[in-house]
Amino acid sequence: MYHYLDFEKAVADLEAQIFELKKLAAAEDKIDTEEEIARLEKRVQSGLRDIYKKLTPWQKTQVARHPDRPHFLHYAKRLFTDIVPLAGDRKFAEDEALQAGFARFRGEAVAFLGLEKGHDTQTRLKHNFGSARPEGYRKAARIMEMADRFKLPVLSLVDTAGAYPGVSAEERGQAEAIARSTAQMLNLQVPVIAVIIGEGGSGGAIAIAAANRVYMLEHAIYSVISPEGAASILWRDAGRAKEAATNMRITAQDLFGMEVIDGIIPEPAGGAHRDAQMMIDETGNVIAKALAELVAKDGETLREERRAKYLQIGHSL
């Protein structure tokens, strides 16, 4: 059974019926429930398609934050082999929210960056809910420098509400660390591909998403601030987050239309968590296609195209 969002009640009721029928069939051998289960499963798929083709920005925000949604480590386990994680910023400490290192992607050596939220209480605390501290961004810059030196493509998977805003992070230079990570990525002379797999929040996301190609999952969000944060600043009322989400244009469809991102990766009916393996494989296919296009370009062209991409954002509006 899934964690159901408030707008999925009709589907939740149908799947509860399916669960009870399967339990009944397991207990009573003579009862044939297959036909009824098949009928209900068709209704579930139809209901999910109807609901998910007309999601509001706030509903997409809820889907992007779904607790069952696959996170960075799920993607890494399925997409990468020969993983060599690297730790520490060589200045202060290790940051568990921002994962980084080297691996093979479909046989090719790459550097990887990923923001990991965690999937239960223990791992969420370990990874600080995906909110990296300054040492995480300094580690990212260190890995990118090594990737540039050894001519390895950089693959980045983003899922964060934003960088950690605590006093300790500010004392250790959070803004400076984010700026240096962003600048390092913009200066790379290797292919850089980023995918927003859930939330892409503020500078904490752009620090590892200033890429040659930026893709978003269909129900991911990407914005300068969370809807709750925007509502608190604009109206001093976090309860107006739904209104803020609508006005901020944070969905993949909005951002593709504004040419902020380069493509949208379709999700299964009901969101990425409904078929995580298919979602991860399709994301891998998109990355592989983009990588094949970018590796043919020389380093200076890659860097200039990346810089031009970000300088042009907003000109068409």
C-alpha positions as protocol buffer text, in pm:
chain_id: "A"
residue {
  index: 1
  type: MET
  ca { x: 0 y: 0 z: 0 }
}
residue {
  index: 2
  type: TYR
  ca { x: 119 y: 351 z: -82 }
}
residue {
  index: 3
  type: HIS
  ca { x: 120 y: 676 z: 108 }
}
residue {
  index: 4
  type: TYR
  ca { x: -179 y: 848 z: -49 }
}
residue {
  index: 5
  type: LEU
  ca { x: -200 y: 1220 z: -108 }
}
residue {
  index: 6
  type: ASP
  ca { x: -523 y: 1404 z: -28 }
}
residue {
  index: 7
  type: PHE
  ca { x: -631 y: 1425 z: -393 }
}
residue {
  index: 8
  type: GLU
  ca { x: -583 y: 1048 z: -442 }
}
residue {
  index: 9
  type: LYS
  ca { x: -871 y: 941 z: -215 }
}
residue {
  index: 10
  type: ALA
  ca { x: -1075 y: 776 z: -493 }
}
residue {
  index: 11
  type: VAL
  ca { x: -775 y: 566 z: -597 }
}
residue {
  index: 12
  type: ALA
  ca { x: -698 y: 483 z: -235 }
}
residue {
  index: 13
  type: ASP
  ca { x: -1052 y: 345 z: -189 }
}
residue {
  index: 14
  type: LEU
  ca { x: -1022 y: 127 z: -500 }
}
residue {
  index: 15
  type: GLU
  ca { x: -682 y: -10 z: -399 }
}
residue {
  index: 16
  type: ALA
  ca { x: -815 y: -85 z: -52 }
}
residue {
  index: 17
  type: GLN
  ca { x: -1085 y: -297 z: -215 }
}
residue {
  index: 18
  type: ILE
  ca { x: -823 y: -478 z: -425 }
}
residue {
  index: 19
  type: PHE
  ca { x: -618 y: -546 z: -112 }
}
residue {
  index: 20
  type: GLU
  ca { x: -919 y: -694 z: 68 }
}
residue {
  index: 21
  type: LEU
  ca { x: -1011 y: -911 z: -231 }
}
residue {
  index: 22
  type: LYS
  ca { x: -658 y: -1049 z: -255 }
}
residue {
  index: 23
  type: LYS
  ca { x: -659 y: -1122 z: 117 }
}
residue {
  index: 24
  type: LEU
  ca { x: -995 y: -1297 z: 83 }
}
residue {
  index: 25
  type: ALA
  ca { x: -874 y: -1505 z: -212 }
}
residue {
  index: 26
  type: ALA
  ca { x: -565 y: -1611 z: -16 }
}
residue {
  index: 27
  type: ALA
  ca { x: -781 y: -1723 z: 277 }
}
residue {
  index: 28
  type: GLU
  ca { x: -1058 y: -1892 z: 77 }
}
residue {
  index: 29
  type: ASP
  ca { x: -934 y: -2110 z: -212 }
}
residue {
  index: 30
  type: LYS
  ca { x: -1281 y: -2156 z: -362 }
}
residue {
  index: 31
  type: ILE
  ca { x: -1347 y: -1785 z: -409 }
}
residue {
  index: 32
  type: ASP
  ca { x: -1246 y: -1653 z: -751 }
}
residue {
  index: 33
  type: THR
  ca { x: -1172 y: -1282 z: -732 }
}
residue {
  index: 34
  type: GLU
  ca { x: -944 y: -1245 z: -1035 }
}
residue {
  index: 35
  type: GLU
  ca { x: -1206 y: -1090 z: -1263 }
}
residue {
  index: 36
  type: GLU
  ca { x: -1314 y: -834 z: -1005 }
}
residue {
  index: 37
  type: ILE
  ca { x: -954 y: -748 z: -916 }
}
residue {
  index: 38
  type: ALA
  ca { x: -871 y: -697 z: -1285 }
}
residue {
  index: 39
  type: ARG
  ca { x: -1171 y: -468 z: -1324 }
}
residue {
  index: 40
  type: LEU
  ca { x: -1073 y: -262 z: -1021 }
}
residue {
  index: 41
  type: GLU
  ca { x: -710 y: -239 z: -1135 }
}
residue {
  index: 42
  type: LYS
  ca { x: -826 y: -96 z: -1467 }
}
residue {
  index: 43
  type: ARG
  ca { x: -1030 y: 162 z: -1278 }
}
residue {
  index: 44
  type: VAL
  ca { x: -724 y: 249 z: -1068 }
}
residue {
  index: 45
  type: GLN
  ca { x: -509 y: 309 z: -1377 }
}
residue {
  index: 46
  type: SER
  ca { x: -782 y: 512 z: -1542 }
}
residue {
  index: 47
  type: GLY
  ca { x: -832 y: 714 z: -1224 }
}
residue {
  index: 48
  type: LEU
  ca { x: -461 y: 783 z: -1187 }
}
residue {
  index: 49
  type: ARG
  ca { x: -433 y: 901 z: -1547 }
}
residue {
  index: 50
  type: ASP
  ca { x: -731 y: 1134 z: -1501 }
}
residue {
  index: 51
  type: ILE
  ca { x: -596 y: 1279 z: -1176 }
}
residue {
  index: 52
  type: TYR
  ca { x: -234 y: 1319 z: -1285 }
}
residue {
  index: 53
  type: LYS
  ca { x: -301 y: 1482 z: -1622 }
}
residue {
  index: 54
  type: LYS
  ca { x: -456 y: 1785 z: -1449 }
}
residue {
  index: 55
  type: LEU
  ca { x: -246 y: 1833 z: -1136 }
}
residue {
  index: 56
  type: THR
  ca { x: -217 y: 2186 z: -998 }
}
residue {
  index: 57
  type: PRO
  ca { x: 129 y: 2327 z: -915 }
}
residue {
  index: 58
  type: TRP
  ca { x: 65 y: 2266 z: -544 }
}
residue {
  index: 59
  type: GLN
  ca { x: -36 y: 1906 z: -611 }
}
residue {
  index: 60
  type: LYS
  ca { x: 282 y: 1859 z: -815 }
}
residue {
  index: 61
  type: THR
  ca { x: 474 y: 1994 z: -518 }
}
residue {
  index: 62
  type: GLN
  ca { x: 318 y: 1725 z: -302 }
}
residue {
  index: 63
  type: VAL
  ca { x: 407 y: 1456 z: -558 }
}
residue {
  index: 64
  type: ALA
  ca { x: 765 y: 1584 z: -582 }
}
residue {
  index: 65
  type: ARG
  ca { x: 792 y: 1544 z: -204 }
}
residue {
  index: 66
  type: HIS
  ca { x: 618 y: 1204 z: -188 }
}
residue {
  index: 67
  type: PRO
  ca { x: 788 y: 989 z: 80 }
}
residue {
  index: 68
  type: ASP
  ca { x: 794 y: 684 z: -151 }
}
residue {
  index: 69
  type: ARG
  ca { x: 948 y: 870 z: -445 }
}
residue {
  index: 70
  type: PRO
  ca { x: 1286 y: 721 z: -551 }
}
residue {
  index: 71
  type: HIS
  ca { x: 1577 y: 926 z: -420 }
}
residue {
  index: 72
  type: PHE
  ca { x: 1934 y: 971 z: -538 }
}
residue {
  index: 73
  type: LEU
  ca { x: 2070 y: 652 z: -383 }
}
residue {
  index: 74
  type: HIS
  ca { x: 1799 y: 448 z: -559 }
}
residue {
  index: 75
  type: TYR
  ca { x: 1909 y: 598 z: -891 }
}
residue {
  index: 76
  type: ALA
  ca { x: 2277 y: 546 z: -814 }
}
residue {
  index: 77
  type: LYS
  ca { x: 2229 y: 181 z: -724 }
}
residue {
  index: 78
  type: ARG
  ca { x: 2053 y: 106 z: -1053 }
}
residue {
  index: 79
  type: LEU
  ca { x: 2235 y: 340 z: -1294 }
}
residue {
  index: 80
  type: PHE
  ca { x: 2596 y: 321 z: -1173 }
}
residue {
  index: 81
  type: THR
  ca { x: 2852 y: 45 z: -1136 }
}
residue {
  index: 82
  type: ASP
  ca { x: 3201 y: 46 z: -983 }
}
residue {
  index: 83
  type: ILE
  ca { x: 3094 y: 328 z: -750 }
}
residue {
  index: 84
  type: VAL
  ca { x: 3376 y: 502 z: -562 }
}
residue {
  index: 85
  type: PRO
  ca { x: 3219 y: 753 z: -320 }
}
residue {
  index: 86
  type: LEU
  ca { x: 3445 y: 1031 z: -194 }
}
residue {
  index: 87
  type: ALA
  ca { x: 3397 y: 1214 z: 133 }
}
residue {
  index: 88
  type: GLY
  ca { x: 3496 y: 1542 z: 292 }
}
residue {
  index: 89
  type: ASP
  ca { x: 3573 y: 1894 z: 174 }
}
residue {
  index: 90
  type: ARG
  ca { x: 3937 y: 1887 z: 299 }
}
residue {
  index: 91
  type: LYS
  ca { x: 3853 y: 2188 z: 516 }
}
residue {
  index: 92
  type: PHE
  ca { x: 3598 y: 2097 z: 783 }
}
residue {
  index: 93
  type: ALA
  ca { x: 3395 y: 1776 z: 760 }
}
residue {
  index: 94
  type: GLU
  ca { x: 3192 y: 1531 z: 554 }
}
residue {
  index: 95
  type: ASP
  ca { x: 2839 y: 1625 z: 448 }
}
residue {
  index: 96
  type: GLU
  ca { x: 2604 y: 1329 z: 404 }
}
residue {
  index: 97
  type: ALA
  ca { x: 2332 y: 1522 z: 219 }
}
residue {
  index: 98
  type: LEU
  ca { x: 2548 y: 1574 z: -89 }
}
residue {
  index: 99
  type: GLN
  ca { x: 2681 y: 1246 z: -224 }
}
residue {
  index: 100
  type: ALA
  ca { x: 2971 y: 1259 z: -469 }
}
residue {
  index: 101
  type: GLY
  ca { x: 3236 y: 1043 z: -629 }
}
residue {
  index: 102
  type: PHE
  ca { x: 3318 y: 843 z: -940 }
}
residue {
  index: 103
  type: ALA
  ca { x: 3147 y: 551 z: -1109 }
}
residue {
  index: 104
  type: ARG
  ca { x: 3069 y: 392 z: -1442 }
}
residue {
  index: 105
  type: PHE
  ca { x: 2749 y: 481 z: -1623 }
}
residue {
  index: 106
  type: ARG
  ca { x: 2668 y: 218 z: -1886 }
}
residue {
  index: 107
  type: GLY
  ca { x: 3035 y: 132 z: -1905 }
}
residue {
  index: 108
  type: GLU
  ca { x: 3168 y: 488 z: -1923 }
}
residue {
  index: 109
  type: ALA
  ca { x: 3363 y: 653 z: -1640 }
}
residue {
  index: 110
  type: VAL
  ca { x: 3183 y: 956 z: -1491 }
}
residue {
  index: 111
  type: ALA
  ca { x: 3181 y: 1178 z: -1185 }
}
residue {
  index: 112
  type: PHE
  ca { x: 2851 y: 1196 z: -999 }
}
residue {
  index: 113
  type: LEU
  ca { x: 2684 y: 1441 z: -764 }
}
residue {
  index: 114
  type: GLY
  ca { x: 2356 y: 1379 z: -586 }
}
residue {
  index: 115
  type: LEU
  ca { x: 2144 y: 1526 z: -310 }
}
residue {
  index: 116
  type: GLU
  ca { x: 1997 y: 1251 z: -93 }
}
residue {
  index: 117
  type: LYS
  ca { x: 1696 y: 1309 z: 136 }
}
residue {
  index: 118
  type: GLY
  ca { x: 1673 y: 969 z: 303 }
}
residue {
  index: 119
  type: HIS
  ca { x: 1368 y: 741 z: 317 }
}
residue {
  index: 120
  type: ASP
  ca { x: 1302 y: 685 z: 689 }
}
residue {
  index: 121
  type: THR
  ca { x: 1368 y: 867 z: 1015 }
}
residue {
  index: 122
  type: GLN
  ca { x: 1721 y: 733 z: 1058 }
}
residue {
  index: 123
  type: THR
  ca { x: 1838 y: 805 z: 703 }
}
residue {
  index: 124
  type: ARG
  ca { x: 1661 y: 1143 z: 686 }
}
residue {
  index: 125
  type: LEU
  ca { x: 1852 y: 1253 z: 993 }
}
residue {
  index: 126
  type: LYS
  ca { x: 2175 y: 1111 z: 853 }
}
residue {
  index: 127
  type: HIS
  ca { x: 2133 y: 1299 z: 524 }
}
residue {
  index: 128
  type: ASN
  ca { x: 1986 y: 1610 z: 689 }
}
residue {
  index: 129
  type: PHE
  ca { x: 1668 y: 1575 z: 478 }
}
residue {
  index: 130
  type: GLY
  ca { x: 1868 y: 1653 z: 164 }
}
residue {
  index: 131
  type: SER
  ca { x: 1977 y: 1999 z: 277 }
}
residue {
  index: 132
  type: ALA
  ca { x: 2352 y: 2024 z: 228 }
}
residue {
  index: 133
  type: ARG
  ca { x: 2588 y: 2228 z: 447 }
}
residue {
  index: 134
  type: PRO
  ca { x: 2882 y: 2434 z: 313 }
}
residue {
  index: 135
  type: GLU
  ca { x: 3118 y: 2137 z: 327 }
}
residue {
  index: 136
  type: GLY
  ca { x: 2885 y: 1950 z: 91 }
}
residue {
  index: 137
  type: TYR
  ca { x: 2917 y: 2218 z: -176 }
}
residue {
  index: 138
  type: ARG
  ca { x: 3292 y: 2242 z: -121 }
}
residue {
  index: 139
  type: LYS
  ca { x: 3311 y: 1865 z: -169 }
}
residue {
  index: 140
  type: ALA
  ca { x: 3108 y: 1901 z: -490 }
}
residue {
  index: 141
  type: ALA
  ca { x: 3349 y: 2166 z: -620 }
}
residue {
  index: 142
  type: ARG
  ca { x: 3644 y: 1937 z: -536 }
}
residue {
  index: 143
  type: ILE
  ca { x: 3491 y: 1645 z: -728 }
}
residue {
  index: 144
  type: MET
  ca { x: 3412 y: 1868 z: -1026 }
}
residue {
  index: 145
  type: GLU
  ca { x: 3771 y: 1994 z: -1034 }
}
residue {
  index: 146
  type: MET
  ca { x: 3894 y: 1635 z: -1041 }
}
residue {
  index: 147
  type: ALA
  ca { x: 3645 y: 1546 z: -1316 }
}
residue {
  index: 148
  type: ASP
  ca { x: 3772 y: 1837 z: -1524 }
}
residue {
  index: 149
  type: ARG
  ca { x: 4133 y: 1730 z: -1473 }
}
residue {
  index: 150
  type: PHE
  ca { x: 4065 y: 1371 z: -1581 }
}
residue {
  index: 151
  type: LYS
  ca { x: 3815 y: 1468 z: -1856 }
}
residue {
  index: 152
  type: LEU
  ca { x: 3519 y: 1284 z: -1703 }
}
residue {
  index: 153
  type: PRO
  ca { x: 3155 y: 1386 z: -1765 }
}
residue {
  index: 154
  type: VAL
  ca { x: 2963 y: 1505 z: -1459 }
}
residue {
  index: 155
  type: LEU
  ca { x: 2616 y: 1362 z: -1387 }
}
residue {
  index: 156
  type: SER
  ca { x: 2411 y: 1541 z: -1122 }
}
residue {
  index: 157
  type: LEU
  ca { x: 2080 y: 1430 z: -967 }
}
residue {
  index: 158
  type: VAL
  ca { x: 1904 y: 1700 z: -767 }
}
residue {
  index: 159
  type: ASP
  ca { x: 1647 y: 1654 z: -491 }
}
residue {
  index: 160
  type: THR
  ca { x: 1651 y: 1915 z: -217 }
}
residue {
  index: 161
  type: ALA
  ca { x: 1423 y: 2172 z: -60 }
}
residue {
  index: 162
  type: GLY
  ca { x: 1731 y: 2396 z: -41 }
}
residue {
  index: 163
  type: ALA
  ca { x: 2067 y: 2429 z: 127 }
}
residue {
  index: 164
  type: TYR
  ca { x: 2072 y: 2402 z: 508 }
}
residue {
  index: 165
  type: PRO
  ca { x: 1977 y: 2746 z: 647 }
}
residue {
  index: 166
  type: GLY
  ca { x: 2103 y: 2699 z: 1003 }
}
residue {
  index: 167
  type: VAL
  ca { x: 2331 y: 2937 z: 1191 }
}
residue {
  index: 168
  type: SER
  ca { x: 2622 y: 2691 z: 1182 }
}
residue {
  index: 169
  type: ALA
  ca { x: 2604 y: 2672 z: 802 }
}
residue {
  index: 170
  type: GLU
  ca { x: 2599 y: 3051 z: 771 }
}
residue {
  index: 171
  type: GLU
  ca { x: 2896 y: 3078 z: 1006 }
}
residue {
  index: 172
  type: ARG
  ca { x: 3094 y: 2842 z: 781 }
}
residue {
  index: 173
  type: GLY
  ca { x: 3017 y: 3039 z: 464 }
}
residue {
  index: 174
  type: GLN
  ca { x: 2712 y: 2874 z: 309 }
}
residue {
  index: 175
  type: ALA
  ca { x: 2656 y: 3143 z: 45 }
}
residue {
  index: 176
  type: GLU
  ca { x: 3023 y: 3146 z: -56 }
}
residue {
  index: 177
  type: ALA
  ca { x: 3032 y: 2766 z: -84 }
}
residue {
  index: 178
  type: ILE
  ca { x: 2722 y: 2761 z: -305 }
}
residue {
  index: 179
  type: ALA
  ca { x: 2865 y: 3037 z: -525 }
}
residue {
  index: 180
  type: ARG
  ca { x: 3198 y: 2856 z: -567 }
}
residue {
  index: 181
  type: SER
  ca { x: 3024 y: 2528 z: -655 }
}
residue {
  index: 182
  type: THR
  ca { x: 2808 y: 2705 z: -914 }
}
residue {
  index: 183
  type: ALA
  ca { x: 3110 y: 2885 z: -1062 }
}
residue {
  index: 184
  type: GLN
  ca { x: 3309 y: 2561 z: -1073 }
}
residue {
  index: 185
  type: MET
  ca { x: 3033 y: 2387 z: -1269 }
}
residue {
  index: 186
  type: LEU
  ca { x: 2999 y: 2677 z: -1514 }
}
residue {
  index: 187
  type: ASN
  ca { x: 3375 y: 2662 z: -1582 }
}
residue {
  index: 188
  type: LEU
  ca { x: 3400 y: 2288 z: -1652 }
}
residue {
  index: 189
  type: GLN
  ca { x: 3527 y: 2177 z: -1991 }
}
residue {
  index: 190
  type: VAL
  ca { x: 3352 y: 1840 z: -1977 }
}
residue {
  index: 191
  type: PRO
  ca { x: 2988 y: 1746 z: -2044 }
}
residue {
  index: 192
  type: VAL
  ca { x: 2757 y: 1821 z: -1750 }
}
residue {
  index: 193
  type: ILE
  ca { x: 2405 y: 1678 z: -1725 }
}
residue {
  index: 194
  type: ALA
  ca { x: 2163 y: 1748 z: -1439 }
}
residue {
  index: 195
  type: VAL
  ca { x: 1823 y: 1596 z: -1363 }
}
residue {
  index: 196
  type: ILE
  ca { x: 1576 y: 1735 z: -1110 }
}
residue {
  index: 197
  type: ILE
  ca { x: 1427 y: 1411 z: -974 }
}
residue {
  index: 198
  type: GLY
  ca { x: 1212 y: 1565 z: -699 }
}
residue {
  index: 199
  type: GLU
  ca { x: 1257 y: 1912 z: -556 }
}
residue {
  index: 200
  type: GLY
  ca { x: 1506 y: 2161 z: -694 }
}
residue {
  index: 201
  type: GLY
  ca { x: 1514 y: 2429 z: -430 }
}
residue {
  index: 202
  type: SER
  ca { x: 1701 y: 2760 z: -447 }
}
residue {
  index: 203
  type: GLY
  ca { x: 2081 y: 2797 z: -465 }
}
residue {
  index: 204
  type: GLY
  ca { x: 2112 y: 2458 z: -299 }
}
residue {
  index: 205
  type: ALA
  ca { x: 1993 y: 2307 z: -627 }
}
residue {
  index: 206
  type: ILE
  ca { x: 2156 y: 2538 z: -883 }
}
residue {
  index: 207
  type: ALA
  ca { x: 2496 y: 2481 z: -719 }
}
residue {
  index: 208
  type: ILE
  ca { x: 2502 y: 2136 z: -879 }
}
residue {
  index: 209
  type: ALA
  ca { x: 2259 y: 2197 z: -1166 }
}
residue {
  index: 210
  type: ALA
  ca { x: 2434 y: 2465 z: -1378 }
}
residue {
  index: 211
  type: ALA
  ca { x: 2467 y: 2206 z: -1652 }
}
residue {
  index: 212
  type: ASN
  ca { x: 2481 y: 2181 z: -2031 }
}
residue {
  index: 213
  type: ARG
  ca { x: 2156 y: 1987 z: -2022 }
}
residue {
  index: 214
  type: VAL
  ca { x: 1900 y: 2015 z: -1743 }
}
residue {
  index: 215
  type: TYR
  ca { x: 1603 y: 1778 z: -1734 }
}
residue {
  index: 216
  type: MET
  ca { x: 1312 y: 1747 z: -1494 }
}
residue {
  index: 217
  type: LEU
  ca { x: 1087 y: 1459 z: -1411 }
}
residue {
  index: 218
  type: GLU
  ca { x: 729 y: 1531 z: -1512 }
}
residue {
  index: 219
  type: HIS
  ca { x: 606 y: 1604 z: -1160 }
}
residue {
  index: 220
  type: ALA
  ca { x: 926 y: 1754 z: -1016 }
}
residue {
  index: 221
  type: ILE
  ca { x: 950 y: 2121 z: -915 }
}
residue {
  index: 222
  type: TYR
  ca { x: 1233 y: 2373 z: -951 }
}
residue {
  index: 223
  type: SER
  ca { x: 1228 y: 2718 z: -795 }
}
residue {
  index: 224
  type: VAL
  ca { x: 1424 y: 2993 z: -625 }
}
residue {
  index: 225
  type: ILE
  ca { x: 1242 y: 2926 z: -297 }
}
residue {
  index: 226
  type: SER
  ca { x: 986 y: 2682 z: -160 }
}
residue {
  index: 227
  type: PRO
  ca { x: 617 y: 2778 z: -190 }
}
residue {
  index: 228
  type: GLU
  ca { x: 597 y: 2798 z: 190 }
}
residue {
  index: 229
  type: GLY
  ca { x: 901 y: 3027 z: 203 }
}
residue {
  index: 230
  type: ALA
  ca { x: 763 y: 3252 z: -70 }
}
residue {
  index: 231
  type: ALA
  ca { x: 427 y: 3277 z: 105 }
}
residue {
  index: 232
  type: SER
  ca { x: 597 y: 3364 z: 436 }
}
residue {
  index: 233
  type: ILE
  ca { x: 797 y: 3644 z: 272 }
}
residue {
  index: 234
  type: LEU
  ca { x: 525 y: 3787 z: 46 }
}
residue {
  index: 235
  type: TRP
  ca { x: 222 y: 3757 z: 273 }
}
residue {
  index: 236
  type: ARG
  ca { x: 371 y: 3659 z: 611 }
}
residue {
  index: 237
  type: ASP
  ca { x: 150 y: 3353 z: 593 }
}
residue {
  index: 238
  type: ALA
  ca { x: 297 y: 3011 z: 508 }
}
residue {
  index: 239
  type: GLY
  ca { x: -60 y: 2885 z: 479 }
}
residue {
  index: 240
  type: ARG
  ca { x: -80 y: 3055 z: 141 }
}
residue {
  index: 241
  type: ALA
  ca { x: 179 y: 2817 z: -5 }
}
residue {
  index: 242
  type: LYS
  ca { x: -78 y: 2678 z: -247 }
}
residue {
  index: 243
  type: GLU
  ca { x: -132 y: 3025 z: -391 }
}
residue {
  index: 244
  type: ALA
  ca { x: 242 y: 3089 z: -407 }
}
residue {
  index: 245
  type: ALA
  ca { x: 305 y: 2761 z: -593 }
}
residue {
  index: 246
  type: THR
  ca { x: 51 y: 2861 z: -857 }
}
residue {
  index: 247
  type: ASN
  ca { x: 208 y: 3203 z: -912 }
}
residue {
  index: 248
  type: MET
  ca { x: 575 y: 3097 z: -905 }
}
residue {
  index: 249
  type: ARG
  ca { x: 566 y: 2878 z: -1219 }
}
residue {
  index: 250
  type: ILE
  ca { x: 768 y: 2600 z: -1061 }
}
residue {
  index: 251
  type: THR
  ca { x: 652 y: 2300 z: -1265 }
}
residue {
  index: 252
  type: ALA
  ca { x: 850 y: 2122 z: -1534 }
}
residue {
  index: 253
  type: GLN
  ca { x: 595 y: 2230 z: -1793 }
}
residue {
  index: 254
  type: ASP
  ca { x: 627 y: 2599 z: -1698 }
}
residue {
  index: 255
  type: LEU
  ca { x: 1006 y: 2588 z: -1691 }
}
residue {
  index: 256
  type: PHE
  ca { x: 1034 y: 2407 z: -2024 }
}
residue {
  index: 257
  type: GLY
  ca { x: 812 y: 2673 z: -2178 }
}
residue {
  index: 258
  type: MET
  ca { x: 1043 y: 2943 z: -2038 }
}
residue {
  index: 259
  type: GLU
  ca { x: 1350 y: 2754 z: -2169 }
}
residue {
  index: 260
  type: VAL
  ca { x: 1497 y: 2714 z: -1821 }
}
residue {
  index: 261
  type: ILE
  ca { x: 1521 y: 2337 z: -1870 }
}
residue {
  index: 262
  type: ASP
  ca { x: 1593 y: 2127 z: -2178 }
}
residue {
  index: 263
  type: GLY
  ca { x: 1340 y: 1849 z: -2145 }
}
residue {
  index: 264
  type: ILE
  ca { x: 1077 y: 1669 z: -1939 }
}
residue {
  index: 265
  type: ILE
  ca { x: 1101 y: 1300 z: -1849 }
}
residue {
  index: 266
  type: PRO
  ca { x: 752 y: 1141 z: -1832 }
}
residue {
  index: 267
  type: GLU
  ca { x: 651 y: 968 z: -1510 }
}
residue {
  index: 268
  type: PRO
  ca { x: 427 y: 662 z: -1469 }
}
residue {
  index: 269
  type: ALA
  ca { x: 60 y: 727 z: -1397 }
}
residue {
  index: 270
  type: GLY
  ca { x: 50 y: 810 z: -1028 }
}
residue {
  index: 271
  type: GLY
  ca { x: 407 y: 941 z: -1007 }
}
residue {
  index: 272
  type: ALA
  ca { x: 761 y: 804 z: -1009 }
}
residue {
  index: 273
  type: HIS
  ca { x: 703 y: 595 z: -696 }
}
residue {
  index: 274
  type: ARG
  ca { x: 444 y: 381 z: -875 }
}
residue {
  index: 275
  type: ASP
  ca { x: 715 y: 223 z: -1092 }
}
residue {
  index: 276
  type: ALA
  ca { x: 1053 y: 332 z: -960 }
}
residue {
  index: 277
  type: GLN
  ca { x: 1259 y: 92 z: -1174 }
}
residue {
  index: 278
  type: MET
  ca { x: 1095 y: 208 z: -1496 }
}
residue {
  index: 279
  type: MET
  ca { x: 1141 y: 571 z: -1390 }
}
residue {
  index: 280
  type: ILE
  ca { x: 1510 y: 524 z: -1314 }
}
residue {
  index: 281
  type: ASP
  ca { x: 1571 y: 334 z: -1639 }
}
residue {
  index: 282
  type: GLU
  ca { x: 1399 y: 603 z: -1846 }
}
residue {
  index: 283
  type: THR
  ca { x: 1603 y: 871 z: -1670 }
}
residue {
  index: 284
  type: GLY
  ca { x: 1914 y: 673 z: -1757 }
}
residue {
  index: 285
  type: ASN
  ca { x: 1807 y: 660 z: -2122 }
}
residue {
  index: 286
  type: VAL
  ca { x: 1766 y: 1039 z: -2134 }
}
residue {
  index: 287
  type: ILE
  ca { x: 2107 y: 1091 z: -1970 }
}
residue {
  index: 288
  type: ALA
  ca { x: 2272 y: 847 z: -2212 }
}
residue {
  index: 289
  type: LYS
  ca { x: 2122 y: 1023 z: -2515 }
}
residue {
  index: 290
  type: ALA
  ca { x: 2234 y: 1366 z: -2393 }
}
residue {
  index: 291
  type: LEU
  ca { x: 2579 y: 1236 z: -2308 }
}
residue {
  index: 292
  type: ALA
  ca { x: 2622 y: 1091 z: -2655 }
}
residue {
  index: 293
  type: GLU
  ca { x: 2547 y: 1434 z: -2803 }
}
residue {
  index: 294
  type: LEU
  ca { x: 2778 y: 1624 z: -2569 }
}
residue {
  index: 295
  type: VAL
  ca { x: 3090 y: 1405 z: -2574 }
}
residue {
  index: 296
  type: ALA
  ca { x: 3144 y: 1493 z: -2940 }
}
residue {
  index: 297
  type: LYS
  ca { x: 3205 y: 1860 z: -2847 }
}
residue {
  index: 298
  type: ASP
  ca { x: 3537 y: 2005 z: -2737 }
}
residue {
  index: 299
  type: GLY
  ca { x: 3585 y: 2146 z: -2387 }
}
residue {
  index: 300
  type: GLU
  ca { x: 3580 y: 2514 z: -2477 }
}
residue {
  index: 301
  type: THR
  ca { x: 3256 y: 2473 z: -2674 }
}
residue {
  index: 302
  type: LEU
  ca { x: 3093 y: 2293 z: -2382 }
}
residue {
  index: 303
  type: ARG
  ca { x: 3192 y: 2570 z: -2142 }
}
residue {
  index: 304
  type: GLU
  ca { x: 3081 y: 2853 z: -2372 }
}
residue {
  index: 305
  type: GLU
  ca { x: 2748 y: 2686 z: -2451 }
}
residue {
  index: 306
  type: ARG
  ca { x: 2683 y: 2633 z: -2081 }
}
residue {
  index: 307
  type: ARG
  ca { x: 2756 y: 2995 z: -1994 }
}
residue {
  index: 308
  type: ALA
  ca { x: 2545 y: 3122 z: -2285 }
}
residue {
  index: 309
  type: LYS
  ca { x: 2257 y: 2899 z: -2177 }
}
residue {
  index: 310
  type: TYR
  ca { x: 2234 y: 3071 z: -1838 }
}
residue {
  index: 311
  type: LEU
  ca { x: 2291 y: 3421 z: -1972 }
}
residue {
  index: 312
  type: GLN
  ca { x: 1996 y: 3373 z: -2209 }
}
residue {
  index: 313
  type: ILE
  ca { x: 1744 y: 3262 z: -1946 }
}
residue {
  index: 314
  type: GLY
  ca { x: 1462 y: 3514 z: -1927 }
}
residue {
  index: 315
  type: HIS
  ca { x: 1535 y: 3688 z: -2258 }
}
residue {
  index: 316
  type: SER
  ca { x: 1240 y: 3522 z: -2432 }
}
residue {
  index: 317
  type: LEU
  ca { x: 986 y: 3626 z: -2169 }
}
